[in-house]
C-alpha cells in the first residue's frame, strides 16, 4: 500500500475511534442524565396488557 493509503487508513480509523470514545464519554459522564428521561419506567406496551 502506498504512503497516501496508509495515511488515509490511519486517519479514518483514528477519527472513528476518537468519535466513538467521545460519544461514550458524553453518555457516561453527563451529570443528571436520569432527569432527562421523559417516560415512567412502568409503562407497558399495548400488546402486553393483560
Backbone as a ProteinNet text record, in pm:
[ID]
protein_1_A
[PRIMARY]
XXXXXXXXXXXXXXXXXXXXXXXXXXXXXXXXXXXXXXXXXXXXXXXXXX
[TERTIARY]
86	0	90.8	47.3	127.6	118.9	205	206.1	73.6	17.3	-111.3	-222.4	-217.2	-315.7	-306.5	-182.8	-163.2	-211.8	-182.3	-225.3	-377.4	-440.4	-586.7	-649.1	-594.2	-647.9	-631.6	-515.4	-492.7	-578.6	-598.2	-684.1	-829.3	-876	-1014	-1034.1	-943	-954.7	-941.2	-846	-827.8	-948.5	-1006.8	-1124.4	-1244.3	-1266.6	-1380	-1361.7	-1240.8	-1213.5	-1230.2	-1181.9	-1196.3	-1343	-1420.5	-1563.1	-1635.3	-1603.2	-1664.7	-1631.2	-1505.3	-1463.5	-1531.3	-1542.8	-1608	-1755.6	-1822.2	-1963.3	-1980.3	-1894.3	-1900.9	-1877.5	-1780.6	-1750.7	-1872.8	-1936.9	-2052.8	-2169.5	-2192.5	-2304.2	-2279.1	-2158.5	-2130	-2098.8	-2055.9	-2012.7	-2105.3	-2218.3	-2310	-2384.6	-2368.6	-2440	-2588.9	-2669.4	-2813.1	-2882.8	-2826.1	-2887.7	-3019.3	-3035.4	-3159.7	-3278.7	-3256.4	-3367.3	-3423.1	-3353.4	-3398.1	-3484.9	-3512.7	-3600	-3743.4	-3814.7	-3946.9	-4062	-4035.1	-4142.2	-4116.9	-4220.4	-4200.9	-4164.1	-4086.1	-4040.6	-4147.8	-4265.7	-4366.7	-4471.5	-4449.4	-4544.2	-4531.7	-4646.5	-4648.3	-4694.9	-4632.9	-4680.2	-4822.1	-4902.4	-5042.9	-5058.2	-4963.1	-4977	-4941.8	-4894.8	-4859.5	-4954.8	-5058.4	-5155.7	-5242.9	-5271.1	-5346.5	-5475.1
-116.6	0	123.2	225.7	347.9	427.8	524.9	609.9	685.4	731	801.5	708.7	583.5	486.4	463.2	450.6	432.5	554.3	671.3	793.5	802.4	772.2	775.6	672.7	551.8	446.3	482.2	529.8	565.6	684.5	779.8	894.1	849.6	759.2	711	630.4	540.2	459.1	546.3	639.3	729.4	818.7	870.2	955.3	879.4	759.6	680.1	640.3	603.3	566.4	686	801.6	922.6	960.1	953.6	984.4	887.2	759.8	658.5	684.6	712.7	739.6	866	969.6	1093.3	1068.2	990.1	958.6	880.2	782.7	709.2	801.4	889.3	984.3	1071.3	1124.4	1211.1	1134.9	1013.4	935.1	895.4	854.1	802.5	911	1028.7	1132	1252.4	1252.5	1365.7	1360.5	1461.5	1458.3	1485.4	1420.6	1443.2	1385.7	1286	1230.8	1160.8	1111.3	1040.8	1135.2	1264	1359.1	1388.7	1348.8	1375	1262.8	1161.7	1053.5	1105.1	1096.8	1157.6	1061.1	932.4	835.9	757.7	730.8	648.9	505.4	437.1	302.8	195.8	227.1	123.8	120.8	187.4	185.2	51.7	-13.7	-139.1	-112.7	-176.4	-162.3	-217.3	-163.5	-207.5	-357	-419.7	-561.3	-652.2	-597.2	-680.4	-659.5	-582.7	-562.7	-687.6	-720.5	-842.6	-822.9
0	0	0	-65.3	-73.6	56.2	68.1	186.6	201.5	91.8	97.6	145.7	106.2	152.3	301.8	352.5	496.3	574.4	525.6	594	596.6	484.6	477.5	570.5	570.1	655.6	803	843.6	983.2	1025.4	936.5	968.3	986.4	902	913.1	1041.1	1069.9	1190.8	1314.9	1312.6	1426.3	1448.8	1342.2	1354.1	1407.6	1357	1404.1	1550.6	1587.9	1726.8	1819.4	1776.9	1858.2	1875.2	1768	1776.1	1868.4	1858.4	1944.3	2090.8	2120.4	2257.9	2311.8	2229.2	2272.1	2303	2219.7	2243	2373.4	2396.9	2522.9	2641.2	2630.8	2737.6	2768.1	2663.8	2683.5	2747.1	2705.5	2758.2	2903.3	2934.4	3067.8	3170.3	3126.6	3220.1	3230.6	3161.4	3169.1	3301.5	3388	3515.9	3496.8	3577	3572.5	3451.2	3387.8	3267.5	3298.1	3421.3	3454	3462.7	3483.5	3486.5	3347.5	3242.7	3106.4	3050.3	3131.6	3087	3091.8	2980.2	2969.8	2992.1	3007.9	3027.4	3156.2	3233.6	3352.5	3313.1	3395.3	3357	3366.6	3422.2	3439.7	3328.4	3218.9	3107.1	3034.7	3012.1	2939.3	2796.3	2698.8	2561.6	2547.6	2454.7	2441	2415	2347.4	2315.7	2433.4	2545	2659.1	2777.5	2759.3	2866.9	2880.8	3000.4	3021.6	3076.2
[MASK]
++++++++++++++++++++++++++++++++++++++++++++++++++

